[in-house]
Amino acid sequence: MPRLRLDLDRETFEALGAQAIAQRRTAVWQAEVLLRQALGLPFPYPLTTPADNSTPPAAEASSLG
């Protein structure tokens, strides 16, 4: 999976952390959720991705329980 590194100012980082805690997510996962929402993409991931017809990592992890 591709990775993206972002340098955040303290205010943005603290707001992200506060939202992550409130929604019981890690800061990384919360950032991914917010980015997908800002781009108009669904979250959670669909069960399969149309491009390669494979199961996204988040769907795999949720189906292990």
C-alpha positions in Angstrom: 0.0 0.0 0.0 1.4 3.4 -0.8 2.4 5.7 2.1 2.2 9.4 2.5 4.2 11.4 5.0 2.7 14.7 6.2 4.3 17.4 8.4 1.6 18.9 10.5 1.5 22.0 12.7 0.8 21.5 16.3 -2.8 22.7 16.2 -3.7 20.3 13.3 -1.9 17.4 15.0 -3.7 18.1 18.3 -7.1 18.3 16.6 -6.4 15.1 14.7 -5.5 13.4 18.0 -8.6 14.7 19.8 -10.8 13.4 17.0 -9.0 10.1 17.0 -9.5 9.6 20.7 -13.2 10.6 20.4 -13.8 8.1 17.6 -11.6 5.4 19.2 -9.1 5.2 16.3 -5.4 5.6 16.0 -4.3 9.0 14.7 -3.1 7.3 11.5 -6.4 5.7 10.9 -8.3 8.9 11.7 -6.1 10.8 9.2 -7.0 8.1 6.6 -10.7 8.4 7.3 -10.6 12.2 7.1 -8.6 12.1 3.8 -11.0 9.6 2.2 -14.0 11.7 3.3 -12.5 14.9 2.0 -11.9 13.1 -1.4 -15.5 11.8 -1.5 -14.5 8.2 -1.0 -16.4 5.7 1.2 -15.2 4.7 4.6 -15.0 1.9 5.7 -13.5 0.5 2.5 -15.8 -1.4 0.2 -15.4 -5.2 0.5 -13.5 -5.3 -2.8 -11.7 -2.6 -4.8 -12.9 -2.3 -8.4 -9.4 -1.8 -9.8 -7.9 -5.1 -8.7 -10.8 -7.0 -7.2 -8.9 -7.7 -4.0 -9.9 -7.3 -0.4 -8.5 -4.1 1.2 -6.5 -4.5 4.4 -9.1 -2.9 6.6 -11.8 -5.4 5.4 -9.4 -8.3 6.0 -8.6 -7.3 9.5 -12.3 -6.8 10.4 -13.2 -10.3 9.1 -10.6 -12.1 11.2 -12.6 -11.9 14.5 
